[in-house]
Amino acid sequence: MRSTTVARWATCALALGIFISSAAASKKSIAECTTFDQVDKDEDSVQFTVKNSCSIPVDCSLSWEVVCAPKSKTRRVVHADSAKLSLAADRGVQTKDVSASVCGDDSWTISGVSWSCAANND
């Protein structure tokens, strides 16, 4: 009698586990359905692009640093900046142009680029 109860419990647990894992497998995480790309636009700017293929709208955050005269010990200056983007569900795309014009004629790099997206709470 006790082994029958244990067997029923084990069968229910197995069925529940299969159901939960198949339901989880059918949903994409936001990390799987959002992408980031960075391309040089011209001599002193870069374009960041975030794409959303999730079935829900997402809000994304970008941050970066424009570093002027990165190899100089005296002229090196770091300009940190950020942006917030809201992307529609299924193929929402937003771009952000980042300019190094603050560096004038000095050399520059863009570093410390990070991005993240989360479900839109609206």
N, CA and C atoms as a LAMMPS dump frame, in Angstrom:
ITEM: TIMESTEP
0
ITEM: NUMBER OF ATOMS
366
ITEM: BOX BOUNDS ff ff ff
-5.0000000000000000e+02 5.0000000000000000e+02
-5.0000000000000000e+02 5.0000000000000000e+02
-5.0000000000000000e+02 5.0000000000000000e+02
ITEM: ATOMS id mol type element x y z
1 1 1 N 0.82 -1.181 0
2 1 2 C 0 0 0
3 1 3 C 0.873 1.257 0
4 2 1 N 1.88 1.265 0.856
5 2 2 C 2.759 2.425 0.916
6 2 3 C 3.516 2.593 -0.394
7 3 1 N 3.957 1.518 -1.036
8 3 2 C 4.683 1.637 -2.292
9 3 3 C 3.789 2.174 -3.404
10 4 1 N 2.487 1.898 -3.361
11 4 2 C 1.556 2.433 -4.346
12 4 3 C 1.437 3.952 -4.193
13 5 1 N 1.376 4.432 -2.962
14 5 2 C 1.29 5.867 -2.705
15 5 3 C 2.564 6.564 -3.17
16 6 1 N 3.717 5.976 -2.878
17 6 2 C 4.995 6.541 -3.301
18 6 3 C 5.075 6.55 -4.824
19 7 1 N 4.631 5.484 -5.46
20 7 2 C 4.662 5.402 -6.922
21 7 3 C 3.756 6.46 -7.544
22 8 1 N 2.563 6.677 -6.973
23 8 2 C 1.658 7.712 -7.495
24 8 3 C 2.267 9.094 -7.332
25 9 1 N 2.866 9.347 -6.164
26 9 2 C 3.489 10.639 -5.923
27 9 3 C 4.631 10.864 -6.906
28 10 1 N 5.445 9.846 -7.106
29 10 2 C 6.579 9.959 -8.032
30 10 3 C 6.087 10.197 -9.458
31 11 1 N 5.02 9.537 -9.861
32 11 2 C 4.462 9.72 -11.198
33 11 3 C 3.935 11.137 -11.365
34 12 1 N 3.238 11.65 -10.36
35 12 2 C 2.725 13.025 -10.408
36 12 3 C 3.878 14.028 -10.467
37 13 1 N 4.909 13.796 -9.678
38 13 2 C 6.06 14.7 -9.67
39 13 3 C 6.756 14.694 -11.025
40 14 1 N 6.899 13.525 -11.626
41 14 2 C 7.522 13.41 -12.943
42 14 3 C 6.688 14.13 -13.999
43 15 1 N 5.384 13.928 -13.985
44 15 2 C 4.501 14.582 -14.952
45 15 3 C 4.548 16.094 -14.781
46 16 1 N 4.531 16.576 -13.539
47 16 2 C 4.598 18.004 -13.279
48 16 3 C 5.934 18.574 -13.756
49 17 1 N 7.008 17.847 -13.512
50 17 2 C 8.332 18.286 -13.961
51 17 3 C 8.42 18.388 -15.469
52 18 1 N 7.858 17.434 -16.173
53 18 2 C 7.862 17.464 -17.645
54 18 3 C 7.033 18.642 -18.136
55 19 1 N 5.878 18.886 -17.541
56 19 2 C 5.021 20 -17.938
57 19 3 C 5.73 21.335 -17.734
58 20 1 N 6.345 21.51 -16.574
59 20 2 C 7.024 22.768 -16.273
60 20 3 C 8.206 22.975 -17.208
61 21 1 N 9 21.948 -17.449
62 21 2 C 10.158 22.119 -18.315
63 21 3 C 9.756 22.364 -19.76
64 22 1 N 8.668 21.763 -20.232
65 22 2 C 8.242 22.024 -21.606
66 22 3 C 7.645 23.415 -21.73
67 23 1 N 6.969 23.91 -20.704
68 23 2 C 6.432 25.272 -20.729
69 23 3 C 7.573 26.285 -20.703
70 24 1 N 8.591 26.014 -19.908
71 24 2 C 9.727 26.922 -19.838
72 24 3 C 10.516 26.918 -21.141
73 25 1 N 10.602 25.777 -21.789
74 25 2 C 11.348 25.68 -23.04
75 25 3 C 10.667 26.447 -24.161
76 26 1 N 9.355 26.592 -24.11
77 26 2 C 8.648 27.277 -25.178
78 26 3 C 8.763 28.797 -25.062
79 27 1 N 9.122 29.331 -23.907
80 27 2 C 9.282 30.767 -23.723
81 27 3 C 10.746 31.15 -23.888
82 28 1 N 11.004 32.226 -24.631
83 28 2 C 12.357 32.743 -24.75
84 28 3 C 12.602 33.721 -23.61
85 29 1 N 13.815 33.756 -23.142
86 29 2 C 14.151 34.789 -22.17
87 29 3 C 14.416 36.082 -22.93
88 30 1 N 14.355 37.194 -22.251
89 30 2 C 14.601 38.481 -22.9
90 30 3 C 16.024 38.528 -23.448
91 31 1 N 16.955 37.885 -22.762
92 31 2 C 18.334 37.849 -23.254
93 31 3 C 18.445 37.108 -24.583
94 32 1 N 17.558 36.164 -24.829
95 32 2 C 17.593 35.396 -26.073
96 32 3 C 16.928 36.119 -27.243
97 33 1 N 16.049 37.065 -26.963
98 33 2 C 15.319 37.694 -28.066
99 33 3 C 15.615 39.189 -28.218
100 34 1 N 16.669 39.688 -27.566
101 34 2 C 17.138 41.045 -27.814
102 34 3 C 18.592 40.975 -28.257
103 35 1 N 18.961 41.854 -29.191
104 35 2 C 20.336 41.863 -29.685
105 35 3 C 20.87 43.289 -29.72
106 36 1 N 22.182 43.393 -29.671
107 36 2 C 22.875 44.676 -29.699
108 36 3 C 23.916 44.629 -30.8
109 37 1 N 24.069 45.757 -31.517
110 37 2 C 25.088 45.853 -32.558
111 37 3 C 25.704 47.244 -32.506
112 38 1 N 26.948 47.328 -32.905
113 38 2 C 27.672 48.6 -32.915
114 38 3 C 28.416 48.702 -34.237
115 39 1 N 28.21 49.796 -34.973
116 39 2 C 28.915 50.009 -36.242
117 39 3 C 29.455 51.431 -36.295
118 40 1 N 30.612 51.578 -36.947
119 40 2 C 31.166 52.911 -37.168
120 40 3 C 30.288 53.629 -38.173
121 41 1 N 29.944 54.865 -37.851
122 41 2 C 29.073 55.636 -38.726
123 41 3 C 29.903 56.542 -39.646
124 42 1 N 30.803 57.295 -39.078
125 42 2 C 31.735 58.122 -39.846
126 42 3 C 32.993 58.298 -39.013
127 43 1 N 33.789 59.337 -39.302
128 43 2 C 35.072 59.503 -38.626
129 43 3 C 34.983 59.711 -37.12
130 44 1 N 33.892 60.321 -36.659
131 44 2 C 33.826 60.592 -35.218
132 44 3 C 32.51 60.168 -34.577
133 45 1 N 31.86 59.142 -35.144
134 45 2 C 30.639 58.654 -34.495
135 45 3 C 30.421 57.163 -34.728
136 46 1 N 29.677 56.604 -33.815
137 46 2 C 29.348 55.182 -33.823
138 46 3 C 27.841 55.081 -33.631
139 47 1 N 27.244 54.061 -34.216
140 47 2 C 25.806 53.864 -34.045
141 47 3 C 25.567 52.55 -33.306
142 48 1 N 24.83 52.633 -32.187
143 48 2 C 24.406 51.457 -31.441
144 48 3 C 22.987 51.107 -31.901
145 49 1 N 22.702 49.826 -32.072
146 49 2 C 21.365 49.372 -32.458
147 49 3 C 20.939 48.244 -31.54
148 50 1 N 19.725 48.359 -31.001
149 50 2 C 19.147 47.299 -30.179
150 50 3 C 17.881 46.824 -30.885
151 51 1 N 17.764 45.502 -31.03
152 51 2 C 16.602 44.908 -31.691
153 51 3 C 15.869 43.994 -30.722
154 52 1 N 14.552 43.979 -30.848
155 52 2 C 13.7 43.164 -29.977
156 52 3 C 12.868 42.208 -30.823
157 53 1 N 13.069 40.923 -30.628
158 53 2 C 12.21 39.935 -31.293
159 53 3 C 11.325 39.211 -30.271
160 54 1 N 11.265 39.743 -29.046
161 54 2 C 10.402 39.179 -28.011
162 54 3 C 8.938 39.467 -28.354
163 55 1 N 8.041 38.696 -27.798
164 55 2 C 6.614 38.906 -28.033
165 55 3 C 6.039 39.986 -27.122
166 56 1 N 6.891 40.61 -26.316
167 56 2 C 6.478 41.689 -25.411
168 56 3 C 7.37 42.907 -25.649
169 57 1 N 6.884 44.12 -25.339
170 57 2 C 7.754 45.292 -25.444
171 57 3 C 8.796 45.274 -24.325
172 58 1 N 9.968 45.85 -24.61
173 58 2 C 11.044 45.88 -23.623
174 58 3 C 11.611 47.288 -23.494
175 59 1 N 12.157 47.564 -22.331
176 59 2 C 12.886 48.798 -22.075
177 59 3 C 14.354 48.441 -21.925
178 60 1 N 15.213 49.182 -22.617
179 60 2 C 16.637 48.872 -22.601
180 60 3 C 17.444 50.073 -22.116
181 61 1 N 18.572 49.779 -21.512
182 61 2 C 19.509 50.804 -21.053
183 61 3 C 20.846 50.579 -21.729
184 62 1 N 21.449 51.657 -22.177
185 62 2 C 22.792 51.62 -22.764
186 62 3 C 23.678 52.553 -21.956
187 63 1 N 24.937 52.199 -21.817
188 63 2 C 25.899 53.114 -21.216
189 63 3 C 27.241 52.93 -21.912
190 64 1 N 28.039 54.002 -21.938
191 64 2 C 29.321 53.972 -22.622
192 64 3 C 30.169 55.147 -22.142
193 65 1 N 31.427 55.108 -22.543
194 65 2 C 32.355 56.198 -22.258
195 65 3 C 33.059 56.593 -23.544
196 66 1 N 33.12 57.877 -23.826
197 66 2 C 33.957 58.401 -24.898
198 66 3 C 35.239 58.853 -24.22
199 67 1 N 36.354 58.264 -24.615
200 67 2 C 37.645 58.582 -24.005
201 67 3 C 38.456 59.387 -25.01
202 68 1 N 38.717 60.638 -24.67
203 68 2 C 39.522 61.509 -25.52
204 68 3 C 40.999 61.333 -25.163
205 69 1 N 41.853 61.308 -26.175
206 69 2 C 43.305 61.145 -26.002
207 69 3 C 43.6 59.97 -25.07
208 70 1 N 43.129 58.766 -25.427
209 70 2 C 43.234 57.626 -24.502
210 70 3 C 44.658 57.247 -24.103
211 71 1 N 45.66 57.575 -24.922
212 71 2 C 47.039 57.182 -24.597
213 71 3 C 47.838 58.301 -23.932
214 72 1 N 47.218 59.476 -23.823
215 72 2 C 47.912 60.62 -23.231
216 72 3 C 47.815 60.58 -21.704
217 73 1 N 48.906 60.958 -21.056
218 73 2 C 48.906 61.004 -19.595
219 73 3 C 48.322 62.316 -19.082
220 74 1 N 48.348 63.365 -19.89
221 74 2 C 47.892 64.67 -19.418
222 74 3 C 46.564 65.111 -20.04
223 75 1 N 46.297 64.745 -21.292
224 75 2 C 45.078 65.21 -21.971
225 75 3 C 43.928 64.218 -21.9
226 76 1 N 44.149 63.031 -21.39
227 76 2 C 43.102 61.995 -21.364
228 76 3 C 41.894 62.477 -20.557
229 77 1 N 40.7 62.406 -21.199
230 77 2 C 39.457 62.811 -20.54
231 77 3 C 38.401 61.761 -20.859
232 78 1 N 37.606 61.384 -19.851
233 78 2 C 36.558 60.384 -20.023
234 78 3 C 35.198 61.065 -19.894
235 79 1 N 34.347 60.87 -20.9
236 79 2 C 32.979 61.403 -20.897
237 79 3 C 32.015 60.218 -20.847
238 80 1 N 31.4 59.988 -19.701
239 80 2 C 30.436 58.889 -19.553
240 80 3 C 29.059 59.371 -19.984
241 81 1 N 28.295 58.479 -20.608
242 81 2 C 26.945 58.831 -21.045
243 81 3 C 26.08 57.579 -21.04
244 82 1 N 24.777 57.781 -21.18
245 82 2 C 23.85 56.649 -21.193
246 82 3 C 22.589 57.041 -21.949
247 83 1 N 21.778 56.049 -22.255
248 83 2 C 20.504 56.283 -22.948
249 83 3 C 19.522 55.195 -22.55
250 84 1 N 18.257 55.547 -22.602
251 84 2 C 17.159 54.595 -22.369
252 84 3 C 16.393 54.452 -23.676
253 85 1 N 16.049 53.217 -24.027
254 85 2 C 15.306 52.944 -25.252
255 85 3 C 14.1 52.08 -24.927
256 86 1 N 12.988 52.346 -25.587
257 86 2 C 11.793 51.505 -25.462
258 86 3 C 11.534 50.87 -26.817
259 87 1 N 11.474 49.537 -26.822
260 87 2 C 11.304 48.81 -28.074
261 87 3 C 9.974 48.082 -28.089
262 88 1 N 9.274 48.199 -29.2
263 88 2 C 7.997 47.516 -29.374
264 88 3 C 8.225 46.01 -29.462
265 89 1 N 7.163 45.269 -29.251
266 89 2 C 7.223 43.806 -29.367
267 89 3 C 7.443 43.406 -30.821
268 90 1 N 8.041 42.235 -31.03
269 90 2 C 8.208 41.652 -32.364
270 90 3 C 8.815 42.614 -33.376
271 91 1 N 10.097 42.678 -33.408
272 91 2 C 10.859 43.449 -34.388
273 91 3 C 11.005 44.928 -34.077
274 92 1 N 10.872 45.305 -32.838
275 92 2 C 11.14 46.685 -32.462
276 92 3 C 12.636 46.963 -32.572
277 93 1 N 12.987 48.114 -33.141
278 93 2 C 14.391 48.481 -33.335
279 93 3 C 14.572 49.938 -32.944
280 94 1 N 15.65 50.224 -32.224
281 94 2 C 16.002 51.602 -31.893
282 94 3 C 17.507 51.758 -32.069
283 95 1 N 17.918 52.942 -32.489
284 95 2 C 19.344 53.233 -32.638
285 95 3 C 19.706 54.439 -31.794
286 96 1 N 20.979 54.521 -31.459
287 96 2 C 21.523 55.663 -30.725
288 96 3 C 22.868 56.008 -31.352
289 97 1 N 22.991 57.244 -31.853
290 97 2 C 24.257 57.701 -32.402
291 97 3 C 25.107 58.278 -31.285
292 98 1 N 26.356 57.861 -31.237
293 98 2 C 27.289 58.322 -30.218
294 98 3 C 28.418 59.061 -30.922
295 99 1 N 28.622 60.312 -30.538
296 99 2 C 29.611 61.148 -31.204
297 99 3 C 30.829 61.355 -30.309
298 100 1 N 31.984 61.415 -30.949
299 100 2 C 33.221 61.727 -30.239
300 100 3 C 33.646 63.16 -30.536
301 101 1 N 32.715 63.981 -30.978
302 101 2 C 33.039 65.369 -31.316
303 101 3 C 33.536 66.151 -30.096
304 102 1 N 33.202 65.704 -28.888
305 102 2 C 33.691 66.369 -27.669
306 102 3 C 35.213 66.319 -27.573
307 103 1 N 35.825 65.422 -28.333
308 103 2 C 37.284 65.28 -28.294
309 103 3 C 37.992 66.245 -29.242
310 104 1 N 37.226 66.942 -30.066
311 104 2 C 37.859 67.867 -31.009
312 104 3 C 38.772 67.121 -31.961
313 105 1 N 40.01 67.607 -32.092
314 105 2 C 40.979 66.983 -33.01
315 105 3 C 41.742 65.837 -32.372
316 106 1 N 41.536 65.598 -31.09
317 106 2 C 42.258 64.533 -30.391
318 106 3 C 41.772 63.157 -30.829
319 107 1 N 42.592 62.164 -30.6
320 107 2 C 42.165 60.783 -30.855
321 107 3 C 41.122 60.394 -29.815
322 108 1 N 40.407 59.306 -30.051
323 108 2 C 39.343 58.913 -29.133
324 108 3 C 39.062 57.417 -29.255
325 109 1 N 38.43 56.892 -28.24
326 109 2 C 37.898 55.527 -28.259
327 109 3 C 36.562 55.547 -27.524
328 110 1 N 35.757 54.55 -27.822
329 110 2 C 34.528 54.347 -27.056
330 110 3 C 34.73 53.044 -26.304
331 111 1 N 34.579 53.11 -24.996
332 111 2 C 34.81 51.922 -24.175
333 111 3 C 33.723 51.799 -23.13
334 112 1 N 33.787 50.717 -22.383
335 112 2 C 32.837 50.501 -21.298
336 112 3 C 31.398 50.4 -21.762
337 113 1 N 31.197 49.915 -22.981
338 113 2 C 29.839 49.809 -23.512
339 113 3 C 29.118 48.668 -22.805
340 114 1 N 27.93 48.96 -22.271
341 114 2 C 27.119 47.903 -21.685
342 114 3 C 25.652 48.179 -22.029
343 115 1 N 24.884 47.108 -22.06
344 115 2 C 23.463 47.246 -22.382
345 115 3 C 22.692 46.155 -21.67
346 116 1 N 21.442 46.457 -21.385
347 116 2 C 20.565 45.458 -20.77
348 116 3 C 19.128 45.815 -21.124
349 117 1 N 18.288 44.803 -21.163
350 117 2 C 16.861 45.012 -21.463
351 117 3 C 16.029 44.246 -20.446
352 118 1 N 14.857 44.789 -20.173
353 118 2 C 13.906 44.149 -19.259
354 118 3 C 12.505 44.35 -19.805
355 119 1 N 11.605 43.53 -19.355
356 119 2 C 10.208 43.636 -19.799
357 119 3 C 9.664 45.019 -19.457
358 120 1 N 8.928 45.586 -20.382
359 120 2 C 8.268 46.87 -20.17
360 120 3 C 7.18 46.682 -19.122
361 121 1 N 7.119 47.548 -18.123
362 121 2 C 6.167 47.387 -17.026
363 121 3 C 4.815 48.027 -17.28
364 122 1 N 4.624 48.633 -18.434
365 122 2 C 3.321 49.255 -18.747
366 122 3 C 2.301 48.242 -19.185
